[in-house]
Amino acid sequence: MPRLLTIAAAQSGPISRQTSRAEVVARLVEQMRAARARGCDLIVFTECALTAFFSHWWIEDEAELDAWFERALPSPATQPLFDEARRLGIGFCLGYAELTVEAGVKHRYNTSVLVDTDGSIIGKYRKIHLPGYADRHPHHPFQNLEKRYFEVGNLGFRAWRAFGGVVGMCICNDRRWVETYRVLALQGAEVVLLGYNTPDHIPDQPEIDHLCDFHHLLSMQAGAYQNGCWVVGVAKAGVEEGVSQIGQSAIIAPSGEIVARSSTLGDELVIYRCDLDLVKPYKERLFNFAKHRRIEHYQLIATQTGATPPR
Ligand code: ING
């Protein structure tokens, strides 16, 4: 019996600073309904899906910053999403800005949750690779202040048995780092879900702007193939608060092939019926870690710890 999982990558168009959570949640609920009507079992929303990507501008006031975060999930504003998921019997992955208070201390993370078809939370991931910087760059057309607004994730990369397979999550810049997929695949991950806010211009490196789409897809396709995973990448696309961001939401098979991709820069569902057993030719043969991977022989590991400089 094939293990089929029909997934919707729910690409988001721009969200303005003035758009309320309620308005955004209504957009996400509409996408959830449309996905379910097209037979989807799981819908994947993007990074920081509830608001404009506020890391693109300087915020001094703490209360102003905290207003971009969710202090609980479900929160009153996001409860309709959880209720609709339960009513429709569809699972979802949601990226959001998480504010949590531990021992009286505030902690802010760039987070995603995996939610089951009954609306219960299966697992949570907090973004580890935070790109950009913590100080102001006034000469840049926009900022990337994730190192100022978020802490590095403290939950590691984790995979959970869910939706008939093994599912892991990462967020945006994580997809560019080879370790992300490998650490998830070593836990048996068959599907990796991620959202991203990716500008099509890098103020510090304009010379590679023309490669934005290529590097984005290359990272996910390589991660999928080298670890025998399905990879679902979901954009916040279009010009949001003056920042032009790539679309290119895509569903990538364990072969590394792009089997479905977006063609707009707005709200768009990219849907594919994923046969989870297509991971087998890669996990059980080409990249059978037990048979072929020999980490004990990788000298580089020693030099990486600074033990011995390269000869
Ligand atoms: N954004 C970008 C990302 O896709 C970036 C930052 C863009 C890094 C282009 C390198 C090149 O990784 C987020 N939010 O991580």
Residues whose N, C-alpha, C, O or C-beta is under 5 A from the ligand:
A	BS01	ING	P131 C172 N173 Y196 N197 T198 P199
